[in-house]
Amino acid sequence: MATFSLDDVRRVCKGRDAWWTVLLVDPIAIRLTLVVANRTSITPNQLTAVAFALGMGAAGCFALGSPGWLVIGALLYHVGFVVDCMDGKIARLKRTGTLFGGWLDFMLDRVRDSVCALALMAGQYVRTGHSAYLYAGMAVLALDMFRYVNGPQIVKVRRSMRSAVNAARRRMAEPEEETRDDETEPDGDAETALEPAPNTDLHRQFDSQFPWYRRIRRSLLRRRVRTHLVSGIEFQMAVFIIGPVTGAIIPATAVAGTLLALFELVIIYKFWLSTRTHTRVMAALGEAAAPTPATPADAPLPSPDLTPATADQD
């Protein structure tokens, strides 16, 4: 059995992640991953199943509704999340990841979060009779569904835009656009030095409007923290851990949901600006690649008149 070091595990961690994961989960998950990798033959899919089982245990505790069970449910949820963060590390460390494993992890996470949301809010409604918990449950499910639909779709369109720009530049025999990794989207850090080709940094307009953004982004990335500070992970932790432990389920859900929606709107706004820039860049690349009409100096000389001469020309 291969022996891995702590540095080996750190190297397979994501280059950027949610601050909750980086600060509160990875310090534990990295060390547990080292133990599991070196001393057991547990597979990533088995860890995914364990994480799902712990999530279902948390949902059962949430459904009971009393303060003590809520705290136990929050603890189970967090332990399950730690285990869930280990399966990817094991897969990358041992190179045993599969396409099915990625799908299984994604689907079970969605089922776990939906069941926990329903159990938590329904349990509180049964216990208190307050319909606000039902509305909160619907809001949690709606926000969770929106972010999982919105994120992949934005990534898909961004990739198509980048591919279109790179294809146009290849036709002009110029270097491809350099990209940077930011939230869930590619950005352009490097500017092309070739003229008259237009700048292909699709996020130039956003960066010019918010010049402080890149400084904050670079500072966070040095700590592996992504700029999307309230993402799905922070939202889940607020709803399923902070709320149950403090007893302030509705306030925690409302604050975290509002912040999640604001950060999603920022991503959408940035994406909208990049689509406008993409349109301008493609138009400029098309003009640069178009053949230049012949000037009068370049025009061919007229052909000699080869028609038969008339009688009066004799």
Salt bridges, closest charged atoms under 4 A:
ASP7 OD1 - ARG10 NH1 3.37
ASP8 OD1 - ARG11 NH2 2.40
ASP26 OD1 - LYS89 NZ 2.87
ASP26 OD2 - ARG224 NH2 2.73
ASP84 OD2 - ARG112 NH1 3.86
ASP109 OD1 - ARG112 NH1 3.66
ASP113 OD2 - ARG110 NH2 3.49
ASP113 OD1 - ARG112 NE 3.07
ASP144 OD1 - ARG147 NH2 2.81
GLU174 OE1 - ARG169 NH2 3.58
GLU176 OE2 - ARG170 NH1 2.38
ASP181 OD2 - ARG16 NE 2.79
ASP182 OD1 - ARG217 NE 3.42
ASP182 OD2 - LYS270 NZ 2.68
GLU183 OE1 - LYS270 NZ 3.75
GLU185 OE1 - ARG158 NH1 3.24
GLU185 OE2 - LYS270 NZ 3.07
ASP187 OD2 - ARG180 NE 3.12
ASP187 OD1 - HIS203 NE2 2.55
ASP187 OD2 - LYS270 NZ 3.52
ASP189 OD1 - ARG180 NH1 3.13
ASP189 OD1 - ARG214 NH1 3.29
ASP189 OD1 - ARG218 NH2 3.98
GLU191 OE2 - ARG204 NH1 2.57
ASP201 OD2 - ARG214 NH2 2.97
ASP207 OD2 - ARG180 NH2 3.18
ASP207 OD2 - ARG214 NE 2.76
GLU264 OE2 - HIS228 NE2 3.55
